[in-house]
Amino acid sequence: MDCGSVRALINRFIDGELGYVETAEFQQHLDFCPDCSEELRELCELRGALAAWSGVRLAPPPGFADRVMAAVQRQPQPGSPRPLGEVVDGALARVDEVLGRVRLPHGRTIPVKNLLGWALAVVALVIGLGRRRGRDATQARTP
């Protein structure tokens, strides 16, 4: 058994989950490998310390239960409508994840959604100006 195999089995060994043959090979490796023996000793020590903590009773800070209950009451019920701002923020965050960012000179970056927003604004402006020009031309021809 090599060190990688022993390290993969170390927790199962401590928990007594290895068969007779695996246990014998595991212990045989530990007899000549000080690194694995040290890792087993440290892990047993750590698990013992964690087990000792399980009996410690910790008191929550004053008002903890009230703060938790207040936070729970502020959460929307499942299926209830979310505020528009949360929906928009979530959608924009997902757009940022999907589209990513565009590199600018000097190492700066800008979200692609910002570029798309500016492009839509320019298109809306051009359409609005075109319609206005069309109305002005129509009004100028009408006597």
ABEGO torsion letter per residue (X at the ends): XBAAAAAAAAAAAAAGABBAAAAAAAAAAAAABAAAAAAAAAAAAAAAAAAAAAABBBBBBBGAAAAAAAAAAABBBBGBBBBAAAAAAAAAAAAAAAAEBBBBBGGBBBBAAAAAAAAAAAAAAAAAAAAAAAAAAAAAABX
